[in-house]
């Protein structure tokens, strides 16, 4: 049994199957896609050095102890703005790199 951040993967799959009983195949496919995305995000160990950040953004995050993209996903833009050396432009750069979405 594989555990991911305290979540037993077998139990998660079993819960999804139980939840799926009697559901429309399209709804089930959507739920399974969401679950797969969640598992991927939970297990993401992509280092911040692989995000393509500017040296300025990288150094500011390293000084605060952030090492993975997953850690950054827990932060809001306001959290980033509280980090020394990170302004709105750098916060936007980080959010776009972490979430892959241009704002």
Buried (B, 14 or more C-beta within 10 A) or exposed (E): EEEEEEEEBEEBEEEBEEEBEEEEEEEBEEBBEEBEEEBEEBEEEEEBEEBEBEEBBBEBBEEBEBEBBBBBEEBEEEEBEEBEEBEEEBBBBBBBBBEEEEE
